[in-house]
Amino acid sequence: MPNSAALRSSSLRRALLTRGCGILPHDNRGGAVSVDRDDRQRHLPAGRKAQLAAYVAETGQVTVSALAERFGVSIDTVRRDLDQLSADGVLVRTYGGAVSRSTLNRTDRAVDQRLSIQEQEKEQIAELAAALVEDGSTIMLNGGTTTLAVARALSQHRELTVATNNLLAPSALPASAIRDIYVFGGAVRALTLATIGPVSFRANGGADLDISCDLALIGVGAVSPDAGYTTSNLAEAAMMQEMVSRATRVAILADSSKFGRRLFAQVSELSAADYLVTDSMPPRDLREALTEAGVEIITPAAGRARP
């Protein structure tokens, strides 16, 4: 029979090896199997979350299922970890996954890269924004992937006149919905596949025609209580600002990852918009500022929440 000292030593060893990482695995002969320190740490809540955050930062964007498979934990565990990391400001929680802060902060990404970011949120915003469009009306769309999603969502509409600087929009617009499409001229910004120039068209005699629209649907890069609606490019901001000035109604489109941020160039103050169409309710300070500015907040959960 083992002596008491040996028992105490064995118990201490088991306690040290199993602390924080569950039951120590054993081989077929009943002996303890060594566990790599990184493997043990990965399954500790704090260690797992740190490695999970690092992986999202490295990857840029990842799904819940991919994280669950990589880290060998349940989908519910990954969701809880992502929710906590999002609350801590480490990453941005998205529908079905997460996006790194650095990915979102790269505002001048090529359009093909931006198409894969916040896809679900953009689709939700597009459906809500399309509901604001009336048959037979004239609308303006600026460049960007959110407004491109709106263009695709107009299949139930009819007799629309669309003016845009978004070079991808004409092919995305359902033919059955369109009466006329006009594309603003100017220099082409290859990164965003949008034209940069005046919001106007010229008559045959060379004079600018006065144009206006019933609804301008404007995707922006950031929304904050102090700076209003902003974007990263000065020339695009000027063009978006002119679209806003020519519209009877204005809908700003921005997913929740853009709340509380400020980019280089201001498009307008909050009060310039009639609607903010987004995927979730803004934080309290921004929500109060929008309400004070008379902006109607439209989300999937709340529907049309009038201030």
Secondary structure, DSSP 4 states (H G I P E B T S, - for coil): ---HHHHHHHHHHHHHHHTTT-SPPB-TTSPBPP--HHHHHHHSHHHHHHHHHHHHHHHSEEEHHHHHHHHT--HHHHHHHHHHHHHTTSEEEETTEEEEHHHHH--S--HHHHTTSSHHHHHHHHHHHHTTPPTT-EEEE-SSHHHHHHHHTTTT--SEEEEESBTTHHHHS-GGGEEEEEE--SEEETTTTEEES-S-EE-TTSPEEP--EEEEEEE-SEEETTTEEEES-HHHHHHHHHHHHTEEEEEEE--GGGBT---SEEEE-GGG-SEEE-SSPPPHHHHHHHHHTTPEEEETTTEEE--
